[in-house]
Amino acid sequence: MINETYQEQTKDEEIEKIEIDLLLEAIYRYYGYDFRNYAKSFIQRRIANRVHKDKLTSISALQELILRDSSAMRKVFSDFSINVTEMFRDPSFFKSFRKNIIPIIREYTTIRIWHVGCATGEEVYSMAILLQEEGLYDKAMIYATDINARILQRAIKGTFPLAHMQQYTKNYIEAGGTRAFSEYYKVIGEQAVFDPLLQKNIVFAEHNLVTDSSFHEFDIIICRNVLIYFNKTLQDDVHKLLYESLSLSGFLGLGKREGIKFTTYGKCYEEFDTAEKIYRKVQ
């Protein structure tokens, strides 16, 4: 009896795997979005959640639905997009940036920064505020990219829920902020609308890490909490892209659970701040 149960479970898992593979292949072939090398557990959770929300009987039913209904595909695309963020997220990262990187880039004539997977833009505005306080914003250009065009439109607005400002203020203070955080936004209803001047040197643009190539050479690349959603193959491909996009002696900032030690490009960097996952390109 136990053996039969195990066999049934194994069979169900195999069917689910096939269904997921077919779904991702269908999305790639019909819509051009390539999620085939995203982390299996991440994709599995998001698909299961979508099947449940849409009250479907199977993953195969979801596949049929998205092939015949582009609005259903938009929902799945949104499910697969990574939108978890906040202003001055992981304050110690921004504090290290202020203390250790700012003194180095202060001498640069221009500063080019790429925020990869910027989502709704909170960390991009955080960087703009930091550079403003350090007197470097006028010679900086921040390129903020994401795969999701709808999310980018929200980022461009620079408007965030007022209810989040208490946490964001706490993060700002812990990150070494030097002013009153409330100076950077005005309150309109239940929204905090950030100063439009923070946007003057920010370029928001669509960019797909899976299929798009490098578009500039940068002094700093911030790619935090993006790689954890990819499998090893895709991680290596993205590291190649980041390496090719970063100038010699440039800085790469990754998320707490990410690193470069066991990648093809691990030897091309030195650990600049081990705790905060900040690396410097040395070759």
Summary of the structure (lengths in Angstrom):
residues: 283
radius of gyration: 20.9
end to end distance: 59.7
largest distance: 72.6
contacts: 850
relative contact order: 0.12
helix: 51%
strand: 19%
